Each structure stands twice: as C-alpha cells, then as structure tokens.
Amino acid sequence: MTMKVAPSILSADFGKMAEAVQNVKDWGADWVHCDVMDGVYVPNITFGMPMVKALRKYTDMVLDVHLMITKPEKYVGQFCDAGADLVTFHPEASDDVQGALDLIKSKGKRCGLVINADQPFDIVDGYLDQIDLLLIMTVQAGFGGQSFKEDCVEKARMGARLRAQYGYEYEIEIDGGVSPKNIELLKDAGADVVVAGNSVFKSEDPALTIKQMQI
C-alpha cells in the first residue's frame, strides 16, 4: 500500500490558507493535516473550529484534525460539525476518552488517539479496537520544525505488531520531522500515513517531495 502524505497546514502562510489547501491538492497530497493547539496542553496557540470550517469550503480532501487541547471531549463534536473527517486527540489530556471517541463516531466521522513523544504506548491500551487512526508523535507536540526522534518509531512498530496480532483496523500515522530521508524507516515500521510540514511547504519542489514520500 502506498504511503499517504498529509501536509500540515500549520506550515503554510496563514494569510493564504485557501490557496494553501488548493496547492496541497495540486501537489498530489492525500490528506490535509490540521494542528489545533490551545496554549494549555501545549505552549502554543494555532486555530480552532472556524479555521477548519473555512478550510472545508475550499477543499474536498480529507481534513485530518489533530487536537492538542485539554478536555477534547468538550470540543470534538464541534470540530466534526465544522467539517473534520478525522479527529485525533491525546488521551492524557482528556477526562473522558471513551465519551470523546463515541461522540466522534456518532457524528459519522473517523476517530483516533495520539501518543505524544513523552508518553508510553500503553496510554492507548483498551481503545485500539475502537479507533480508526493511531497517531505516533516523533517530536514533542506543540511546535513545528523539531528534530525527528527516532526512538519514538518503536511505538509505531508496536502498533503494527498489535494490529497484525489482533486484527485491529486502525491506520498508523507518524508526525514530526518526517522527510524523504526517513520515509523508508517509517514505512518499514508500519506507517500508513505521514504528516509533513516544513519538508513540504519549504521545499523548492513540494510536489516532488510529496511524491518521494508516497512509497
């Protein structure tokens, strides 16, 4: 199966977001990744439901919304209503992981959980049979442009082993420091989707960079 590439719109020019999502499609990407940060769970603030709703008007691509926020169960429904196709969140930031997953599914959307770089794999124990996506962070959530943490790739391998062993159906997504240089490593670890920010938006040839990662 070919690796899907989900460029992070966080790395685009915020003054030209409609143009950016159109570019992502023209470049041949598969999904649009939206990083939502609240300044509480992570020390940075990006955008919220209005931005997702605005992006939805300009693209028919999958909007892959990654919530780096506290108490995501209070907001996941609103992100679904705004146009997200897939909503992921950090279980340690939630007071009701099950409720949040159930709410996303009740909206007819896909749901997922995120394992941050400083969190153990077992934080997602008990939910792997319910999710559509397992997002493995290979940097600490909160800022773009960080260096890739190769030791985090073992969590992807663990996810792939458990998926094969128990017949789970989730896709594995890797986010953080992804580039054509480490794409084979990530593919071998079991990744199905990669998030790419600076490696795409700062590339001299974004379409070529995306194609090099669709292996």
LOKOLTOR-999406 format. One record per residue (C-alpha): x, y, z; residue number from 1; residue in one letter. Coordinates in steps of 0.1 Angstrom, whole numbers, plus 2048, in hexadecimal, padded with zeros to 3 digits. Layout:
N
(pt (X Y Z) NUM 'A');
...
***
This chain:
215
(pt (800 800 800) 1 'M');
(pt (80D 823 7F7) 2 'T');
(pt (816 83A 813) 3 'M');
(pt (7FD 856 817) 4 'K');
(pt (80B 879 81C) 5 'V');
(pt (7F8 893 831) 6 'A');
(pt (809 8B5 82F) 7 'P');
(pt (804 8C9 84F) 8 'S');
(pt (7F2 8EA 846) 9 'I');
(pt (803 8F9 865) 10 'L');
(pt (822 8FD 850) 11 'S');
(pt (80F 910 835) 12 'A');
(pt (80A 936 832) 13 'D');
(pt (7ED 93E 849) 14 'F');
(pt (7E4 95B 833) 15 'G');
(pt (7DF 944 815) 16 'K');
(pt (7CE 926 824) 17 'M');
(pt (7B5 920 808) 18 'A');
(pt (7D2 921 7EF) 19 'E');
(pt (7E6 90A 805) 20 'A');
(pt (7CC 8EE 806) 21 'V');
(pt (7C8 8F1 7E0) 22 'Q');
(pt (7EE 8EE 7DD) 23 'N');
(pt (7EE 8CF 7F3) 24 'V');
(pt (7D6 8BE 7DB) 25 'K');
(pt (7E8 8CA 7BC) 26 'D');
(pt (809 8BC 7CA) 27 'W');
(pt (7F9 89A 7CD) 28 'G');
(pt (7F6 896 7F2) 29 'A');
(pt (7DC 87F 802) 30 'D');
(pt (7CF 891 821) 31 'W');
(pt (7D1 8B3 830) 32 'V');
(pt (7DE 8B2 854) 33 'H');
(pt (7D1 8CD 86C) 34 'C');
(pt (7E4 8D3 88D) 35 'D');
(pt (7CD 8E2 8A7) 36 'V');
(pt (7DF 8EF 8C6) 37 'M');
(pt (7D0 900 8E4) 38 'D');
(pt (7ED 90F 8F7) 39 'G');
(pt (7E5 8F9 915) 40 'V');
(pt (7EC 8D5 90B) 41 'Y');
(pt (808 8E2 8F6) 42 'V');
(pt (81A 904 8F9) 43 'P');
(pt (80E 912 8D8) 44 'N');
(pt (7ED 91E 8C9) 45 'I');
(pt (7E3 918 8A5) 46 'T');
(pt (7BF 917 899) 47 'F');
(pt (79D 907 8A1) 48 'G');
(pt (77C 8FD 892) 49 'M');
(pt (778 91D 87C) 50 'P');
(pt (798 915 869) 51 'M');
(pt (78D 8F1 863) 52 'V');
(pt (76B 8FD 857) 53 'K');
(pt (77C 916 840) 54 'A');
(pt (794 8FC 832) 55 'L');
(pt (776 8E5 82C) 56 'R');
(pt (768 8FD 813) 57 'K');
(pt (787 8FC 7FE) 58 'Y');
(pt (790 8D8 7FC) 59 'T');
(pt (780 8B5 7F9) 60 'D');
(pt (79F 8A5 807) 61 'M');
(pt (79F 892 827) 62 'V');
(pt (7A3 8AA 844) 63 'L');
(pt (7B8 898 85E) 64 'D');
(pt (7B3 8AD 87E) 65 'V');
(pt (7CC 8A7 89A) 66 'H');
(pt (7C1 8B6 8BB) 67 'L');
(pt (7DD 8C0 8D3) 68 'M');
(pt (7C4 8CE 8EC) 69 'I');
(pt (7B8 8C7 90F) 70 'T');
(pt (796 8B7 915) 71 'K');
(pt (792 8AE 8EF) 72 'P');
(pt (771 89D 8F8) 73 'E');
(pt (762 8C0 8FB) 74 'K');
(pt (76B 8CA 8D7) 75 'Y');
(pt (76D 8AB 8C1) 76 'V');
(pt (749 8AD 8B7) 77 'G');
(pt (74E 8D1 8AC) 78 'Q');
(pt (76C 8C8 897) 79 'F');
(pt (758 8AD 886) 80 'C');
(pt (73C 8C5 87F) 81 'D');
(pt (756 8DE 871) 82 'A');
(pt (760 8C5 856) 83 'G');
(pt (77B 8AF 865) 84 'A');
(pt (77B 88C 855) 85 'D');
(pt (793 87D 86F) 86 'L');
(pt (798 88A 893) 87 'V');
(pt (7B5 87E 8A9) 88 'T');
(pt (7BD 889 8CC) 89 'F');
(pt (7D5 882 8E9) 90 'H');
(pt (7C6 86A 903) 91 'P');
(pt (7DA 879 920) 92 'E');
(pt (7CA 89A 919) 93 'A');
(pt (7A7 88C 91B) 94 'S');
(pt (78F 886 939) 95 'D');
(pt (779 86F 923) 96 'D');
(pt (78C 85D 908) 97 'V');
(pt (770 845 901) 98 'Q');
(pt (756 861 8FF) 99 'G');
(pt (76B 874 8E7) 100 'A');
(pt (770 856 8D0) 101 'L');
(pt (74B 84E 8D1) 102 'D');
(pt (741 872 8C9) 103 'L');
(pt (758 873 8AB) 104 'I');
(pt (749 852 89E) 105 'K');
(pt (726 85E 8A4) 106 'S');
(pt (72D 87B 88C) 107 'K');
(pt (736 861 871) 108 'G');
(pt (75B 86B 872) 109 'K');
(pt (77B 857 878) 110 'R');
(pt (78C 859 899) 111 'C');
(pt (7AF 854 8A6) 112 'G');
(pt (7C7 857 8C3) 113 'L');
(pt (7E9 867 8C5) 114 'V');
(pt (808 85A 8D8) 115 'I');
(pt (81E 879 8DF) 116 'N');
(pt (843 875 8DF) 117 'A');
(pt (845 875 905) 118 'D');
(pt (829 85C 90A) 119 'Q');
(pt (82A 836 90C) 120 'P');
(pt (819 820 8F3) 121 'F');
(pt (801 812 90E) 122 'D');
(pt (7EF 833 910) 123 'I');
(pt (7D9 826 8F4) 124 'V');
(pt (7D3 804 903) 125 'D');
(pt (7AE 7FB 903) 126 'G');
(pt (7A6 810 8E5) 127 'Y');
(pt (7B9 801 8C8) 128 'L');
(pt (79B 7ED 8BC) 129 'D');
(pt (786 80C 8BA) 130 'Q');
(pt (79C 825 8A7) 131 'I');
(pt (7A1 82C 882) 132 'D');
(pt (7C3 83C 886) 133 'L');
(pt (7E0 839 89E) 134 'L');
(pt (7F6 858 89C) 135 'L');
(pt (81A 855 8A8) 136 'I');
(pt (82C 875 8AF) 137 'M');
(pt (851 874 8A7) 138 'T');
(pt (856 897 8B6) 139 'V');
(pt (846 8A6 8D5) 140 'Q');
(pt (824 8B4 8CB) 141 'A');
(pt (821 8DA 8CA) 142 'G');
(pt (83A 8E8 8B1) 143 'F');
(pt (843 8E3 88D) 144 'G');
(pt (866 8DF 880) 145 'G');
(pt (874 8C8 89C) 146 'Q');
(pt (88D 8AD 896) 147 'S');
(pt (881 889 890) 148 'F');
(pt (883 872 8AF) 149 'K');
(pt (88C 850 8A0) 150 'E');
(pt (886 83E 8C1) 151 'D');
(pt (860 846 8BE) 152 'C');
(pt (85E 831 89F) 153 'V');
(pt (85E 812 8B6) 154 'E');
(pt (83A 81C 8C0) 155 'K');
(pt (830 81A 89B) 156 'A');
(pt (83F 7F7 899) 157 'R');
(pt (82C 7ED 8B9) 158 'M');
(pt (80C 7FA 8A9) 159 'G');
(pt (812 7E7 88A) 160 'A');
(pt (819 7C7 89D) 161 'R');
(pt (7F9 7CA 8B2) 162 'L');
(pt (7E5 7D2 893) 163 'R');
(pt (7F1 7B2 882) 164 'A');
(pt (7EE 79D 8A1) 165 'Q');
(pt (7CA 7A7 8AA) 166 'Y');
(pt (7BC 7B2 888) 167 'G');
(pt (7B8 7D6 892) 168 'Y');
(pt (7AE 7ED 875) 169 'E');
(pt (7BE 80E 87D) 170 'Y');
(pt (7D7 81F 866) 171 'E');
(pt (7F8 82B 875) 172 'I');
(pt (802 84F 870) 173 'E');
(pt (824 85E 879) 174 'I');
(pt (828 883 87F) 175 'D');
(pt (848 896 886) 176 'G');
(pt (868 89C 873) 177 'G');
(pt (85C 887 856) 178 'V');
(pt (86E 88B 835) 179 'S');
(pt (879 876 816) 180 'P');
(pt (898 86D 82A) 181 'K');
(pt (886 859 844) 182 'N');
(pt (868 84D 831) 183 'I');
(pt (874 82A 82B) 184 'E');
(pt (87B 825 850) 185 'L');
(pt (857 830 857) 186 'L');
(pt (849 81A 83D) 187 'K');
(pt (85C 7FC 84A) 188 'D');
(pt (84F 804 86D) 189 'A');
(pt (82B 800 861) 190 'G');
(pt (820 824 85A) 191 'A');
(pt (804 829 841) 192 'D');
(pt (803 84F 843) 193 'V');
(pt (81D 86A 84A) 194 'V');
(pt (818 88E 854) 195 'V');
(pt (830 8A6 843) 196 'A');
(pt (833 8CB 84A) 197 'G');
(pt (853 8DE 843) 198 'N');
(pt (860 8C2 82D) 199 'S');
(pt (843 8C9 814) 200 'V');
(pt (83C 8EE 818) 201 'F');
(pt (860 8F9 819) 202 'K');
(pt (86A 8E2 7FC) 203 'S');
(pt (875 8F0 7DB) 204 'E');
(pt (85F 8D6 7CA) 205 'D');
(pt (843 8CC 7E2) 206 'P');
(pt (833 8B5 7C9) 207 'A');
(pt (853 8A1 7C5) 208 'L');
(pt (859 8A0 7EB) 209 'T');
(pt (836 891 7F0) 210 'I');
(pt (83B 878 7D4) 211 'K');
(pt (85C 86D 7E3) 212 'Q');
(pt (849 864 803) 213 'M');
(pt (82D 852 7F2) 214 'Q');
(pt (840 831 7F1) 215 'I');
***
